[in-house]
Amino acid sequence: MQNSSNGHSVAEGSPYARHLPALDGVRGFAVLGVACSHLFPGTPHSAFEYYVHSFFAFGATGVDLFFALSGFLITGILYDSLPDPGFFRKFYARRVLRIFPLYYGVLAVFALAALVFGLNFHNELFSLALYLQNTNLIAQRIRDYHGPTALPLTHFWSLAVEEQFYLVWPITVFLLRARRRLLVFCAAVLLLSPILRAFLLLHAASYFMVETNTLCRSDSLLAGAALALLFRSRLHDRVLGAAAWIFLAGAVSAVLLVHLSNYGPFLNTHFGYQIFLAFEFSAIALASVGVIALSLGSALISRLCTLHPMRWLGKYSYGIYVLHLILFSYLEGPLRRFFSTHFTPNKAAVVVATGLLIFLISLLAAYLSYHLYEKHFLRLKRFFDYRPQPKTVA
């Protein structure tokens, strides 16, 4: 690897500052997994149905992949733009233009419905408006919500985690600045997060409280951040070469921990069960950064991630994520009755048909939302472009 004219290697000059098509595909796989975990519920009645159900449920780890990807991309943007005089203004403006329109548009619809139909959400919308839905500071945590009116926004807890991360992490990067200090900070969080989860679980904290708490889930975000920083260091080639091993270490550890926590000798031991549960998230975080590294370093994985359907899903992943569970909550009942009445009484077939149709409707809704609504806000990003970075040569 040759040095550039400014004395930095290609890795240090960050070729990752530009758009990376493979990461669109990673985002596509993440949202596909999350959608599958939500759209195909049911109780398995055979070994085959059990394995299919477990496979779909595993898609929920797509949230961890989203977290790691956010940490990777956001940290790269922040680190590369440290010399930019508009560091904070540009970052927050671009985040607002990407996230707020659809998010607050959805909340506005529910607020209007509450006024027109006299619905009562017990201050939950106020909590959501302040991105505090993963706490009980204003209302119940959204995952614990059982108000008089259904509010199909339980998946919005992850948006609160990411938004709180966006609020704090730019300040941290700006203050620490040096790559080594930032890596030390990331390493500390990666060590402390599972310890915090274990402590809370062992002291009777609810699983949902731990799962949705930003501090408890920050290891996925900071694992992605550490990967972005390592890719901008002299360790770039070593990390990229170890991508497969990183993924395998995380995936095997996650499977082993899940098995031990559910079927192992510690199943009836409170201490052992909670410890295994606390470290499952760490293993999934490691596997997630392995996937990101593989998408950028493995020819096979890169080809999979740059397939047009996966990049398409990645482009509209935010809209799919926000809208799919809302649509499912209102369409599941009518569609199941329709399929069971007009096509088949087989419950499994009805569940699959309903999930597939709602997924397709979600894709259409996300596409229309992006092109008819969100895109008009995204065009304003041109007023907040970052200063061009020095070019590097390989």
FIBA-947507 format. One record per residue (C-alpha): x, z, y; residue in one letter; residue number from 1. Coordinates in nm, 2 decimals. Each point is the difference from the previous one (the first is absolute). Layout:
% FIBA-947507
{x=X	z=Z	y=Y	resn=a	resi=NUM}
...
END
This chain:
% FIBA-947507
{x=0.00	z=0.00	y=0.00	resn=m	resi=1}
{x=0.16	z=-0.11	y=0.32	resn=q	resi=2}
{x=-0.01	z=0.18	y=0.33	resn=n	resi=3}
{x=-0.19	z=-0.13	y=0.30	resn=s	resi=4}
{x=0.16	z=-0.06	y=0.34	resn=s	resi=5}
{x=-0.12	z=0.34	y=0.12	resn=n	resi=6}
{x=0.19	z=0.18	y=-0.28	resn=g	resi=7}
{x=-0.31	z=0.09	y=-0.21	resn=h	resi=8}
{x=-0.06	z=-0.11	y=-0.36	resn=s	resi=9}
{x=-0.32	z=-0.19	y=-0.08	resn=v	resi=10}
{x=-0.15	z=0.31	y=-0.14	resn=a	resi=11}
{x=0.09	z=0.20	y=0.31	resn=e	resi=12}
{x=-0.13	z=-0.28	y=0.23	resn=g	resi=13}
{x=-0.33	z=0.03	y=-0.20	resn=s	resi=14}
{x=-0.14	z=-0.32	y=-0.14	resn=p	resi=15}
{x=-0.30	z=0.23	y=-0.07	resn=y	resi=16}
{x=-0.09	z=0.00	y=0.36	resn=a	resi=17}
{x=-0.18	z=-0.34	y=-0.05	resn=r	resi=18}
{x=-0.32	z=-0.06	y=-0.20	resn=h	resi=19}
{x=0.05	z=0.04	y=-0.37	resn=l	resi=20}
{x=-0.26	z=-0.20	y=-0.20	resn=p	resi=21}
{x=0.06	z=0.19	y=-0.32	resn=a	resi=22}
{x=-0.12	z=0.32	y=0.17	resn=l	resi=23}
{x=-0.34	z=-0.17	y=0.06	resn=d	resi=24}
{x=-0.03	z=-0.03	y=-0.37	resn=g	resi=25}
{x=0.10	z=0.36	y=-0.06	resn=v	resi=26}
{x=-0.28	z=0.10	y=0.24	resn=r	resi=27}
{x=-0.23	z=-0.23	y=-0.19	resn=g	resi=28}
{x=0.08	z=0.17	y=-0.33	resn=f	resi=29}
{x=-0.05	z=0.34	y=0.16	resn=a	resi=30}
{x=-0.35	z=-0.08	y=0.14	resn=v	resi=31}
{x=-0.09	z=-0.17	y=-0.33	resn=l	resi=32}
{x=0.09	z=0.32	y=-0.19	resn=g	resi=33}
{x=-0.19	z=0.23	y=0.24	resn=v	resi=34}
{x=-0.31	z=-0.23	y=-0.01	resn=a	resi=35}
{x=0.00	z=0.00	y=-0.38	resn=c	resi=36}
{x=0.02	z=0.38	y=-0.01	resn=s	resi=37}
{x=-0.31	z=0.02	y=0.21	resn=h	resi=38}
{x=-0.22	z=-0.29	y=-0.10	resn=l	resi=39}
{x=-0.01	z=0.05	y=-0.38	resn=f	resi=40}
{x=-0.11	z=0.36	y=-0.06	resn=p	resi=41}
{x=-0.15	z=0.13	y=-0.32	resn=g	resi=42}
{x=0.04	z=0.22	y=-0.31	resn=t	resi=43}
{x=0.19	z=-0.18	y=-0.28	resn=p	resi=44}
{x=-0.17	z=0.02	y=-0.35	resn=h	resi=45}
{x=0.27	z=-0.17	y=-0.21	resn=s	resi=46}
{x=0.37	z=-0.02	y=-0.02	resn=a	resi=47}
{x=0.00	z=-0.34	y=0.16	resn=f	resi=48}
{x=-0.21	z=0.11	y=0.29	resn=e	resi=49}
{x=0.22	z=0.31	y=0.04	resn=y	resi=50}
{x=0.31	z=-0.21	y=0.04	resn=y	resi=51}
{x=-0.17	z=-0.24	y=0.24	resn=v	resi=52}
{x=-0.14	z=0.28	y=0.20	resn=h	resi=53}
{x=0.35	z=0.17	y=0.02	resn=s	resi=54}
{x=0.16	z=-0.33	y=0.10	resn=f	resi=55}
{x=-0.25	z=-0.04	y=0.29	resn=f	resi=56}
{x=0.04	z=0.37	y=0.10	resn=a	resi=57}
{x=0.37	z=-0.05	y=0.01	resn=f	resi=58}
{x=-0.06	z=-0.24	y=0.29	resn=g	resi=59}
{x=-0.06	z=0.30	y=0.22	resn=a	resi=60}
{x=0.38	z=0.03	y=0.03	resn=t	resi=61}
{x=-0.03	z=-0.31	y=0.22	resn=g	resi=62}
{x=-0.05	z=0.26	y=0.28	resn=v	resi=63}
{x=0.35	z=0.13	y=-0.07	resn=d	resi=64}
{x=0.13	z=-0.35	y=0.01	resn=l	resi=65}
{x=-0.17	z=-0.05	y=0.34	resn=f	resi=66}
{x=0.17	z=0.32	y=0.13	resn=f	resi=67}
{x=0.34	z=-0.11	y=-0.12	resn=a	resi=68}
{x=-0.05	z=-0.34	y=0.15	resn=l	resi=69}
{x=-0.11	z=0.15	y=0.33	resn=s	resi=70}
{x=0.31	z=0.22	y=0.01	resn=g	resi=71}
{x=0.22	z=-0.29	y=-0.08	resn=f	resi=72}
{x=-0.14	z=-0.24	y=0.26	resn=l	resi=73}
{x=-0.06	z=0.25	y=0.28	resn=i	resi=74}
{x=0.34	z=0.16	y=-0.04	resn=t	resi=75}
{x=0.17	z=-0.34	y=0.01	resn=g	resi=76}
{x=-0.19	z=-0.09	y=0.31	resn=i	resi=77}
{x=0.08	z=0.32	y=0.17	resn=l	resi=78}
{x=0.37	z=0.01	y=-0.10	resn=y	resi=79}
{x=0.05	z=-0.36	y=0.11	resn=d	resi=80}
{x=-0.17	z=0.05	y=0.33	resn=s	resi=81}
{x=0.18	z=0.31	y=0.11	resn=l	resi=82}
{x=0.19	z=-0.18	y=0.28	resn=p	resi=83}
{x=-0.33	z=-0.15	y=0.13	resn=d	resi=84}
{x=-0.10	z=0.17	y=0.33	resn=p	resi=85}
{x=-0.37	z=-0.03	y=-0.11	resn=g	resi=86}
{x=0.06	z=0.18	y=-0.33	resn=f	resi=87}
{x=-0.30	z=0.23	y=0.00	resn=f	resi=88}
{x=-0.24	z=-0.22	y=0.21	resn=r	resi=89}
{x=0.05	z=-0.30	y=-0.21	resn=k	resi=90}
{x=-0.03	z=0.18	y=-0.33	resn=f	resi=91}
{x=-0.31	z=0.19	y=0.08	resn=y	resi=92}
{x=-0.17	z=-0.30	y=0.17	resn=a	resi=93}
{x=0.06	z=-0.22	y=-0.31	resn=r	resi=94}
{x=-0.13	z=0.27	y=-0.24	resn=r	resi=95}
{x=-0.31	z=0.05	y=0.21	resn=v	resi=96}
{x=-0.07	z=-0.37	y=0.02	resn=l	resi=97}
{x=0.03	z=-0.03	y=-0.38	resn=r	resi=98}
{x=-0.18	z=0.32	y=-0.12	resn=i	resi=99}
{x=-0.25	z=0.12	y=0.26	resn=f	resi=100}
{x=-0.24	z=-0.30	y=0.04	resn=p	resi=101}
{x=-0.13	z=0.00	y=-0.36	resn=l	resi=102}
{x=0.03	z=0.37	y=-0.05	resn=y	resi=103}
{x=-0.19	z=0.10	y=0.31	resn=y	resi=104}
{x=-0.24	z=-0.30	y=-0.05	resn=g	resi=105}
{x=-0.10	z=0.16	y=-0.34	resn=v	resi=106}
{x=-0.04	z=0.34	y=0.16	resn=l	resi=107}
{x=-0.21	z=-0.15	y=0.28	resn=a	resi=108}
{x=-0.24	z=-0.16	y=-0.25	resn=v	resi=109}
{x=-0.05	z=0.34	y=-0.17	resn=f	resi=110}
{x=-0.04	z=0.18	y=0.33	resn=a	resi=111}
{x=-0.26	z=-0.26	y=0.11	resn=l	resi=112}
{x=-0.18	z=0.04	y=-0.33	resn=a	resi=113}
{x=0.00	z=0.38	y=0.05	resn=a	resi=114}
{x=-0.16	z=-0.04	y=0.34	resn=l	resi=115}
{x=-0.26	z=-0.26	y=-0.11	resn=v	resi=116}
{x=-0.10	z=0.16	y=-0.33	resn=f	resi=117}
{x=0.06	z=0.37	y=0.09	resn=g	resi=118}
{x=0.28	z=0.04	y=-0.26	resn=l	resi=119}
{x=0.21	z=0.32	y=-0.01	resn=n	resi=120}
{x=0.37	z=-0.03	y=-0.10	resn=f	resi=121}
{x=0.09	z=0.36	y=0.09	resn=h	resi=122}
{x=0.27	z=-0.09	y=0.26	resn=n	resi=123}
{x=0.17	z=-0.21	y=-0.26	resn=e	resi=124}
{x=0.01	z=-0.30	y=0.23	resn=l	resi=125}
{x=0.16	z=0.20	y=0.27	resn=f	resi=126}
{x=0.27	z=0.11	y=-0.24	resn=s	resi=127}
{x=0.05	z=-0.36	y=-0.11	resn=l	resi=128}
{x=0.02	z=-0.12	y=0.36	resn=a	resi=129}
{x=0.30	z=0.24	y=0.05	resn=l	resi=130}
{x=0.16	z=-0.10	y=-0.33	resn=y	resi=131}
{x=-0.04	z=0.36	y=-0.13	resn=l	resi=132}
{x=-0.21	z=-0.09	y=-0.30	resn=q	resi=133}
{x=0.27	z=0.12	y=-0.24	resn=n	resi=134}
{x=-0.03	z=0.35	y=0.16	resn=t	resi=135}
{x=-0.28	z=0.25	y=0.05	resn=n	resi=136}
{x=0.08	z=0.06	y=0.37	resn=l	resi=137}
{x=-0.33	z=-0.15	y=0.12	resn=i	resi=138}
{x=-0.20	z=-0.07	y=-0.31	resn=a	resi=139}
{x=0.04	z=-0.01	y=-0.38	resn=q	resi=140}
{x=0.28	z=-0.21	y=-0.14	resn=r	resi=141}
{x=-0.14	z=-0.34	y=-0.06	resn=i	resi=142}
{x=0.07	z=0.03	y=-0.37	resn=r	resi=143}
{x=-0.20	z=0.32	y=-0.01	resn=d	resi=144}
{x=-0.29	z=-0.12	y=0.21	resn=y	resi=145}
{x=-0.34	z=0.08	y=-0.14	resn=h	resi=146}
{x=-0.22	z=-0.03	y=0.31	resn=g	resi=147}
{x=-0.37	z=-0.07	y=0.02	resn=p	resi=148}
{x=0.07	z=-0.37	y=0.05	resn=t	resi=149}
{x=0.23	z=-0.21	y=-0.22	resn=a	resi=150}
{x=0.32	z=-0.11	y=0.18	resn=l	resi=151}
{x=0.19	z=-0.25	y=-0.22	resn=p	resi=152}
{x=0.33	z=0.05	y=0.18	resn=l	resi=153}
{x=0.18	z=0.22	y=-0.25	resn=t	resi=154}
{x=0.29	z=-0.25	y=-0.02	resn=h	resi=155}
{x=0.07	z=0.05	y=0.38	resn=f	resi=156}
{x=0.21	z=0.30	y=-0.08	resn=w	resi=157}
{x=0.30	z=-0.23	y=-0.06	resn=s	resi=158}
{x=-0.05	z=-0.16	y=0.35	resn=l	resi=159}
{x=0.03	z=0.35	y=0.15	resn=a	resi=160}
{x=0.32	z=0.06	y=-0.19	resn=v	resi=161}
{x=0.15	z=-0.33	y=0.13	resn=e	resi=162}
{x=-0.12	z=0.05	y=0.36	resn=e	resi=163}
{x=0.15	z=0.35	y=0.01	resn=q	resi=164}
{x=0.32	z=-0.14	y=-0.13	resn=f	resi=165}
{x=0.00	z=-0.27	y=0.27	resn=y	resi=166}
{x=-0.05	z=0.27	y=0.26	resn=l	resi=167}
{x=0.30	z=0.21	y=-0.11	resn=v	resi=168}
{x=0.25	z=-0.23	y=-0.16	resn=w	resi=169}
{x=0.09	z=-0.21	y=0.31	resn=p	resi=170}
{x=0.09	z=0.32	y=0.19	resn=i	resi=171}
{x=0.21	z=0.11	y=-0.30	resn=t	resi=172}
{x=0.19	z=-0.33	y=-0.02	resn=v	resi=173}
{x=0.05	z=-0.01	y=0.38	resn=f	resi=174}
{x=0.15	z=0.36	y=0.00	resn=l	resi=175}
{x=0.22	z=-0.03	y=-0.32	resn=l	resi=176}
{x=0.09	z=-0.37	y=0.06	resn=r	resi=177}
{x=0.31	z=0.00	y=-0.23	resn=a	resi=178}
{x=-0.07	z=-0.15	y=-0.34	resn=r	resi=179}
{x=0.18	z=0.28	y=-0.18	resn=r	resi=180}
{x=-0.20	z=0.27	y=0.17	resn=r	resi=181}
{x=-0.32	z=-0.18	y=-0.07	resn=l	resi=182}
{x=0.10	z=-0.04	y=-0.37	resn=l	resi=183}
{x=0.07	z=0.37	y=-0.02	resn=v	resi=184}
{x=-0.34	z=0.07	y=0.15	resn=f	resi=185}
{x=-0.16	z=-0.23	y=-0.25	resn=c	resi=186}
{x=0.18	z=0.17	y=-0.29	resn=a	resi=187}
{x=-0.11	z=0.34	y=0.12	resn=a	resi=188}
{x=-0.36	z=-0.11	y=0.01	resn=v	resi=189}
{x=0.03	z=-0.16	y=-0.35	resn=l	resi=190}
{x=0.12	z=0.34	y=-0.13	resn=l	resi=191}
{x=-0.25	z=0.22	y=0.19	resn=l	resi=192}
{x=-0.32	z=-0.20	y=-0.06	resn=s	resi=193}
{x=-0.03	z=0.07	y=-0.37	resn=p	resi=194}
{x=0.10	z=0.36	y=0.05	resn=i	resi=195}
{x=-0.28	z=0.04	y=0.26	resn=l	resi=196}
{x=-0.25	z=-0.16	y=-0.23	resn=r	resi=197}
{x=0.10	z=0.23	y=-0.28	resn=a	resi=198}
{x=-0.02	z=0.31	y=0.22	resn=f	resi=199}
{x=-0.35	z=-0.09	y=0.12	resn=l	resi=200}
{x=-0.13	z=-0.09	y=-0.34	resn=l	resi=201}
{x=0.14	z=0.32	y=-0.15	resn=l	resi=202}
{x=-0.18	z=0.19	y=0.28	resn=h	resi=203}
{x=-0.34	z=-0.14	y=-0.08	resn=a	resi=204}
{x=-0.01	z=-0.28	y=0.26	resn=a	resi=205}
{x=-0.25	z=-0.27	y=-0.11	resn=s	resi=206}
{x=0.14	z=-0.33	y=-0.14	resn=y	resi=207}
{x=-0.17	z=-0.20	y=0.27	resn=f	resi=208}
{x=0.16	z=0.21	y=0.27	resn=m	resi=209}
{x=0.34	z=-0.06	y=-0.14	resn=v	resi=210}
{x=-0.06	z=-0.37	y=-0.07	resn=e	resi=211}
{x=-0.12	z=-0.07	y=0.35	resn=t	resi=212}
{x=0.24	z=0.22	y=0.20	resn=n	resi=213}
{x=0.25	z=-0.20	y=0.21	resn=t	resi=214}
{x=0.29	z=0.23	y=-0.06	resn=l	resi=215}
{x=-0.07	z=0.01	y=-0.38	resn=c	resi=216}
{x=-0.01	z=-0.38	y=-0.02	resn=r	resi=217}
{x=0.29	z=-0.08	y=0.24	resn=s	resi=218}
{x=0.24	z=-0.06	y=-0.28	resn=d	resi=219}
{x=-0.15	z=-0.34	y=-0.07	resn=s	resi=220}
{x=0.03	z=-0.09	y=0.37	resn=l	resi=221}
{x=0.35	z=0.13	y=0.04	resn=l	resi=222}
{x=0.12	z=-0.16	y=-0.33	resn=a	resi=223}
{x=-0.10	z=-0.33	y=0.16	resn=g	resi=224}
{x=0.18	z=0.10	y=0.32	resn=a	resi=225}
{x=0.31	z=0.09	y=-0.19	resn=a	resi=226}
{x=0.00	z=-0.34	y=-0.17	resn=l	resi=227}
{x=-0.03	z=-0.18	y=0.34	resn=a	resi=228}
{x=0.30	z=0.20	y=0.13	resn=l	resi=229}
{x=0.21	z=-0.06	y=-0.32	resn=l	resi=230}
{x=-0.08	z=-0.37	y=0.03	resn=f	resi=231}
{x=0.16	z=0.01	y=0.35	resn=r	resi=232}
{x=0.31	z=0.17	y=-0.13	resn=s	resi=233}
{x=0.31	z=-0.10	y=-0.20	resn=r	resi=234}
{x=-0.18	z=0.12	y=-0.31	resn=l	resi=235}
{x=-0.25	z=-0.29	y=0.02	resn=h	resi=236}
{x=0.14	z=-0.19	y=-0.29	resn=d	resi=237}
{x=0.03	z=0.30	y=-0.23	resn=r	resi=238}
{x=-0.36	z=0.11	y=0.07	resn=v	resi=239}
{x=-0.13	z=-0.35	y=-0.05	resn=l	resi=240}
{x=0.19	z=-0.03	y=-0.32	resn=g	resi=241}
{x=-0.15	z=0.33	y=-0.13	resn=a	resi=242}
{x=-0.36	z=-0.09	y=0.09	resn=a	resi=243}
{x=-0.10	z=-0.04	y=-0.36	resn=a	resi=244}
{x=0.15	z=0.33	y=-0.10	resn=w	resi=245}
{x=-0.17	z=0.17	y=0.29	resn=i	resi=246}
{x=-0.34	z=-0.14	y=-0.10	resn=f	resi=247}
{x=0.05	z=0.09	y=-0.37	resn=l	resi=248}
{x=0.11	z=0.36	y=0.09	resn=a	resi=249}
{x=-0.30	z=0.05	y=0.21	resn=g	resi=250}
{x=-0.25	z=-0.17	y=-0.24	resn=a	resi=251}
{x=0.13	z=0.17	y=-0.31	resn=v	resi=252}
{x=0.00	z=0.34	y=0.17	resn=s	resi=253}
{x=-0.35	z=-0.05	y=0.13	resn=a	resi=254}
{x=-0.13	z=-0.09	y=-0.34	resn=v	resi=255}
{x=0.18	z=0.29	y=-0.16	resn=l	resi=256}
{x=-0.13	z=0.25	y=0.26	resn=l	resi=257}
{x=-0.36	z=-0.13	y=-0.03	resn=v	resi=258}
{x=0.02	z=0.03	y=-0.38	resn=h	resi=259}
{x=0.15	z=0.35	y=0.01	resn=l	resi=260}
{x=-0.25	z=0.12	y=0.26	resn=s	resi=261}
{x=-0.30	z=-0.13	y=-0.20	resn=n	resi=262}
{x=0.10	z=0.02	y=-0.36	resn=y	resi=263}
{x=0.33	z=0.19	y=-0.03	resn=g	resi=264}
{x=0.06	z=0.36	y=-0.11	resn=p	resi=265}
{x=-0.04	z=0.12	y=0.36	resn=f	resi=266}
{x=-0.36	z=-0.12	y=0.03	resn=l	resi=267}
{x=-0.14	z=0.35	y=-0.03	resn=n	resi=268}
{x=0.29	z=0.15	y=0.21	resn=t	resi=269}
{x=-0.09	z=0.03	y=0.36	resn=h	resi=270}
{x=0.36	z=0.00	y=0.12	resn=f	resi=271}
{x=0.11	z=-0.30	y=-0.21	resn=g	resi=272}
{x=-0.31	z=-0.21	y=0.08	resn=y	resi=273}
{x=0.04	z=0.05	y=0.38	resn=q	resi=274}
{x=0.37	z=-0.07	y=0.00	resn=i	resi=275}
{x=-0.04	z=-0.33	y=-0.19	resn=f	resi=276}
{x=-0.29	z=-0.09	y=0.23	resn=l	resi=277}
{x=0.21	z=0.07	y=0.31	resn=a	resi=278}
{x=0.29	z=-0.22	y=-0.11	resn=f	resi=279}
{x=-0.22	z=-0.30	y=-0.11	resn=e	resi=280}
{x=-0.03	z=-0.11	y=0.36	resn=f	resi=281}
{x=0.38	z=0.00	y=0.03	resn=s	resi=282}
{x=0.04	z=-0.22	y=-0.31	resn=a	resi=283}
{x=-0.26	z=-0.24	y=0.13	resn=i	resi=284}
{x=0.18	z=-0.01	y=0.34	resn=a	resi=285}
{x=0.32	z=-0.09	y=-0.18	resn=l	resi=286}
{x=-0.17	z=-0.28	y=-0.20	resn=a	resi=287}
{x=-0.16	z=-0.13	y=0.32	resn=s	resi=288}
{x=0.33	z=-0.05	y=0.19	resn=v	resi=289}
{x=0.13	z=-0.16	y=-0.32	resn=g	resi=290}
{x=-0.28	z=-0.25	y=0.02	resn=v	resi=291}
{x=0.08	z=-0.08	y=0.36	resn=i	resi=292}
{x=0.37	z=-0.04	y=-0.08	resn=a	resi=293}
{x=-0.08	z=-0.22	y=-0.30	resn=l	resi=294}
{x=-0.22	z=-0.22	y=0.21	resn=s	resi=295}
{x=0.30	z=-0.07	y=0.23	resn=l	resi=296}
{x=0.27	z=-0.01	y=-0.26	resn=g	resi=297}
{x=-0.14	z=-0.13	y=-0.32	resn=s	resi=298}
{x=-0.07	z=-0.38	y=-0.02	resn=a	resi=299}
{x=-0.29	z=0.06	y=-0.26	resn=l	resi=300}
{x=-0.17	z=0.28	y=0.19	resn=i	resi=301}
{x=0.05	z=-0.19	y=0.33	resn=s	resi=302}
{x=-0.17	z=-0.31	y=-0.14	resn=r	resi=303}
{x=-0.29	z=0.21	y=-0.12	resn=l	resi=304}
{x=-0.04	z=0.17	y=0.34	resn=c	resi=305}
{x=0.02	z=-0.33	y=0.19	resn=t	resi=306}
{x=-0.27	z=-0.16	y=-0.20	resn=l	resi=307}
{x=-0.27	z=-0.13	y=0.24	resn=h	resi=308}
{x=-0.29	z=0.22	y=-0.13	resn=p	resi=309}
{x=0.21	z=0.31	y=0.03	resn=m	resi=310}
{x=0.12	z=-0.08	y=0.35	resn=r	resi=311}
{x=-0.36	z=-0.08	y=0.09	resn=w	resi=312}
{x=-0.11	z=0.34	y=-0.12	resn=l	resi=313}
{x=0.29	z=0.16	y=0.19	resn=g	resi=314}
{x=-0.10	z=-0.17	y=0.32	resn=k	resi=315}
{x=-0.35	z=0.14	y=-0.02	resn=y	resi=316}
{x=0.09	z=0.33	y=-0.18	resn=s	resi=317}
{x=-0.09	z=0.22	y=0.29	resn=y	resi=318}
{x=-0.35	z=-0.13	y=0.03	resn=g	resi=319}
{x=-0.05	z=0.00	y=-0.38	resn=i	resi=320}
{x=0.12	z=0.36	y=-0.01	resn=y	resi=321}
{x=-0.23	z=0.12	y=0.28	resn=v	resi=322}
{x=-0.31	z=-0.19	y=-0.11	resn=l	resi=323}
{x=-0.01	z=-0.02	y=-0.38	resn=h	resi=324}
{x=-0.11	z=0.36	y=-0.07	resn=l	resi=325}
{x=-0.26	z=-0.01	y=0.28	resn=i	resi=326}
{x=-0.15	z=-0.32	y=-0.15	resn=l	resi=327}
{x=0.02	z=0.15	y=-0.35	resn=f	resi=328}
{x=-0.20	z=0.31	y=0.10	resn=s	resi=329}
{x=-0.29	z=-0.21	y=0.13	resn=y	resi=330}
{x=0.00	z=-0.29	y=-0.24	resn=l	resi=331}
{x=0.09	z=0.16	y=-0.34	resn=e	resi=332}
{x=-0.35	z=0.13	y=-0.08	resn=g	resi=333}
{x=-0.20	z=-0.32	y=0.09	resn=p	resi=334}
{x=0.25	z=-0.23	y=-0.17	resn=l	resi=335}
{x=0.01	z=0.21	y=-0.32	resn=r	resi=336}
{x=-0.38	z=-0.01	y=-0.02	resn=r	resi=337}
{x=0.01	z=-0.37	y=0.07	resn=f	resi=338}
{x=0.25	z=-0.08	y=-0.28	resn=f	resi=339}
{x=-0.15	z=0.23	y=-0.25	resn=s	resi=340}
{x=-0.35	z=-0.14	y=0.06	resn=t	resi=341}
{x=0.08	z=-0.37	y=0.02	resn=h	resi=342}
{x=0.31	z=-0.04	y=-0.21	resn=f	resi=343}
{x=0.11	z=0.27	y=-0.25	resn=t	resi=344}
{x=-0.08	z=0.36	y=-0.08	resn=p	resi=345}
{x=0.36	z=0.06	y=-0.11	resn=n	resi=346}
{x=0.13	z=0.27	y=0.24	resn=k	resi=347}
{x=0.37	z=-0.10	y=-0.02	resn=a	resi=348}
{x=-0.09	z=-0.36	y=0.09	resn=a	resi=349}
{x=-0.22	z=0.11	y=0.29	resn=v	resi=350}
{x=0.28	z=0.22	y=0.14	resn=v	resi=351}
{x=0.25	z=-0.28	y=-0.02	resn=v	resi=352}
{x=-0.23	z=-0.26	y=0.15	resn=a	resi=353}
{x=-0.10	z=0.24	y=0.28	resn=t	resi=354}
{x=0.36	z=0.09	y=0.08	resn=g	resi=355}
{x=0.12	z=-0.37	y=0.00	resn=l	resi=356}
{x=-0.29	z=-0.11	y=0.23	resn=l	resi=357}
{x=0.06	z=0.29	y=0.24	resn=i	resi=358}
{x=0.37	z=-0.08	y=0.00	resn=f	resi=359}
{x=-0.07	z=-0.37	y=0.10	resn=l	resi=360}
{x=-0.24	z=0.12	y=0.27	resn=i	resi=361}
{x=0.27	z=0.23	y=0.13	resn=s	resi=362}
{x=0.24	z=-0.29	y=0.02	resn=l	resi=363}
{x=-0.25	z=-0.20	y=0.20	resn=l	resi=364}
{x=-0.07	z=0.29	y=0.23	resn=a	resi=365}
{x=0.37	z=0.07	y=0.06	resn=a	resi=366}
{x=0.06	z=-0.37	y=0.07	resn=y	resi=367}
{x=-0.29	z=-0.02	y=0.25	resn=l	resi=368}
{x=0.10	z=0.33	y=0.16	resn=s	resi=369}
{x=0.36	z=-0.13	y=0.05	resn=y	resi=370}
{x=-0.09	z=-0.34	y=0.14	resn=h	resi=371}
{x=-0.31	z=0.09	y=0.20	resn=l	resi=372}
{x=0.10	z=0.34	y=0.13	resn=y	resi=373}
{x=0.35	z=0.14	y=-0.07	resn=e	resi=374}
{x=0.19	z=-0.31	y=0.08	resn=k	resi=375}
{x=-0.10	z=0.01	y=0.37	resn=h	resi=376}
{x=0.17	z=0.34	y=0.03	resn=f	resi=377}
{x=0.30	z=-0.11	y=-0.20	resn=l	resi=378}
{x=0.07	z=-0.29	y=0.25	resn=r	resi=379}
{x=0.07	z=0.27	y=0.26	resn=l	resi=380}
{x=0.31	z=0.10	y=-0.19	resn=k	resi=381}
{x=0.19	z=-0.28	y=0.17	resn=r	resi=382}
{x=0.01	z=0.23	y=0.31	resn=f	resi=383}
{x=0.19	z=0.26	y=-0.20	resn=f	resi=384}
{x=0.26	z=-0.21	y=-0.18	resn=d	resi=385}
{x=0.33	z=0.16	y=-0.08	resn=y	resi=386}
{x=0.32	z=-0.12	y=0.16	resn=r	resi=387}
{x=0.16	z=-0.26	y=-0.23	resn=p	resi=388}
{x=0.27	z=0.16	y=-0.22	resn=q	resi=389}
{x=0.36	z=-0.14	y=-0.02	resn=p	resi=390}
{x=0.01	z=-0.28	y=-0.26	resn=k	resi=391}
{x=0.21	z=0.05	y=-0.31	resn=t	resi=392}
{x=0.16	z=-0.25	y=-0.24	resn=v	resi=393}
{x=0.05	z=0.03	y=-0.37	resn=a	resi=394}
END
